[in-house]
Amino acid sequence: MEENSSNYVPIGIPGLDEILNGGLTAGKMYLLVGNPGAGKTTFSLQFIAEGIRKKERCLYITVGGGGE
């Protein structure tokens, strides 16, 4: 069963959007977790920039790490 591309929200990174069949699944919530420097912030800001470019409402929430 092939899903319609309208069920996806583009991230704004063409190669990654292609691998993900158009982007992230619409209507879902995603949590990015990883080590410092893994690219979480860069990925998130690219996704937000794509939403702003498309004149969509955007929200970005970040929390500080617990430290060692």
Stockholm file with secondary structure:
# STOCKHOLM 1.0

chainA/1-68         MEENSSNYVPIGIPGLDEILNGGLTAGKMYLLVGNPGAGKTTFSLQFIAEGIRKKERCLYITVGGGGE
#=GR chainA/1-68 SS CCCCGGGEECCSCHHHHHHTTTSEETTCCCCCCCCTTSSHHHHHHHHHHHHHHTTCCCCCCCCCCCCC
#=GC SS_cons        CCCCGGGEECCSCHHHHHHTTTSEETTCCCCCCCCTTSSHHHHHHHHHHHHHHTTCCCCCCCCCCCCC
//
